[in-house]
Amino acid sequence: MASRQEVAERAGVSVAVVSYVLNGKTNVKMETRVRVLAAMKELGYEPNLLARSLKTKKTGQLAVLVNYLGNPFEAGLLLHIENAARDEAFLVFFQSYTPDTEEQLISSLRGRVDGIILLGQQLMVETYDRLQDWDVPILSVTQSPNAQEKEIPYIDIDWTTLYRQVIQHLKEKGHRSIGYMTDTGSSSYHMIRLHAFQEAMMAEEEELQHEALLSGGGRLEQASAVFQKYVDNHPSGLPFSAIICSNDLMAAGILDVCKKNGIQIPEQLAIFGSENIMMTTLTEPSLSVIHYPRDEVGKLTMEMMKELLEKRQVASRILPGHLLIRSSS
């Protein structure tokens, strides 16, 4: 196996510069960094990560907790977070999260990662306390009520403002009764979006009727089953002429049911999603959505995590987002 000295000689730099590159330091010019990485690849150099972690007390690894890898929204976020982490010489591994395995999962991460990134999970208060005692930085991508209470920084978009814009758009199209589908499971970011929608309705002086609030389970097939039953229970017509979904999979599930039942989109029912996953451009008709800037969020995630690792104060960030009006509304 090649040594660090051999890598330095091949790249024409000092051993110290090779160490800087391995440790993700920012004081190395990009062209030098590229040259060092190329030399490592040519020589087949593999850094001794265990020895380095024992010396520096850092692993160079981050954990991302995932609710459901089959959700294209979360998968897209993971891709952008991983790309941004690679640029900073961090390794990222993904771990599925369920509330019933939380204690075991968090214990297994101790000493293995430098930081933890949440994708909307609402951990137990005791878990946040343990992680802070272990000096493990935590960052939440999308808001989580528990995390906010413990002053965990988060990244999200301005849901209330964006839902107001959606409601205004639907009202301009003549809709006066608007429904909403959410997920009441473990993904707390759905509840954040529901709360923002309720605030937006109040700001627009609109009322969300109880029977117009549906729990769609978060996935396409679950939403399809829920909405099919809802349609069956309202043979004389739906009590709303437009519906907003807290994720795009549920919007696609509703669209599928409408097509099977001869409900015209958008004439009889307008549908709006909340994430802009790729699927929304491929449905017929294409789905109107709120655009969630996953690429920007991925880069910002790594910027904020680096600041946390440097023991700096990090403020939560709310990004603007925007609407994409398509054929479904």
Secondary structure as UniProt FT lines:
FT   HELIX           4..11
FT   HELIX           15..22
FT   TURN            23..24
FT   HELIX           30..43
FT   HELIX           49..56
FT   STRAND          61..66
FT   TURN            69..70
FT   HELIX           72..87
FT   TURN            88..89
FT   STRAND          91..96
FT   HELIX           99..101
FT   HELIX           102..109
FT   TURN            110..112
FT   STRAND          115..118
FT   HELIX           125..133
FT   TURN            134..135
FT   STRAND          138..141
FT   HELIX           145..149
FT   TURN            150..151
FT   STRAND          154..157
FT   HELIX           159..172
FT   TURN            173..174
FT   STRAND          178..182
FT   HELIX           188..203
FT   TURN            204..205
FT   HELIX           210..212
FT   STRAND          213..215
FT   HELIX           220..232
FT   TURN            235..236
FT   STRAND          242..245
FT   HELIX           248..260
FT   TURN            261..262
FT   TURN            265..268
FT   STRAND          270..273
FT   HELIX           278..281
FT   STRAND          288..291
FT   HELIX           294..309
FT   TURN            310..311
FT   STRAND          317..319
FT   STRAND          322..324
FT   TURN            327..328
//
